[in-house]
Amino acid sequence: MSWQNYALKRYLKQNMKKRMITAPSIEALRLFLSRASETFMPATQSVKVSAVKNRAFNAEWLEPSAKTPIHILYLHGGSFFLASAKIYRNIPAALADSLSARVLNLGYPLAPEASYPEIIDSVRAAYDYLLDEGASPDKLVLVGNEAGACLLFNLLKRLKEAGECLPAAMVALSPLTDLSLGSGSITANASSDSFLSPELIQSGIKHLLDGSSIKETDISPVTFDLRDFPPTFIQASLEEILADDAKRITKELENAGVQAELDLWKDTPHTWQLAISNDDKGLPEASEAIEKIVKFIESTINA
């Protein structure tokens, strides 16, 4: 474990995890998370950032100076009710830089201001926008963290049921795939996870469903018919509460005949990939993780 990783885990556990559980309101929690993110997630990638004006969603383009035909739709985490595209920008910016790809960094509407299925409707609108902007499905990759990965699996389900062409690949980082929170690591790793807590995720799910049941919404990816889904790369930490969600969706994808690769890490915090940087403040583990994602995307797109 690098010293940067050790320091980050200590900071998260001592300064963020408890405060996120005990925050007096959603607004206070969002403000705290936004301010804290500026402390340990410096963005260093040299990509152009420009706002997208669309009535159906908020987003930004992340564009390198040289571009390939690759497009990426990126969805941030935050348990459906926290964070923002800006907070998570480091990961899509690193992918844009490494792949010379245009990345649409989506700021989907958050719960409880929005709920199911409105949030997924916004994701679908962003996907259609990408196609209208010239993205070709065979060069298009979906990338999402935690709740964002869950929403992207739901997007794939919609596209498949509509008989539409699916994108070339999917990357799921610490994916939330069972909204009933039935995975063993939800409780088994509650102490070892230096950032996420079962209570935080449960709050987000409650806000997302807004009185509906998980069974009614059919929103948990582990229950989907995953046949014909695109090749998928899953990356997670063994110490986080979503470790088993990552393992379970990998198994379900493989059982459905889908090419699935699971990349599990030891001693890294939830969404450690955010701490990528070109200086000594970043995590070496974050750079290595992004390199693995890039390698998967390149091999899949060029297959």
Order of alpha helices (4+ residues) and beta strands (2+ residues): alpha-alpha-alpha-beta-beta-beta-alpha-beta-alpha-beta-alpha-beta-alpha-alpha-alpha-beta-alpha-beta-alpha
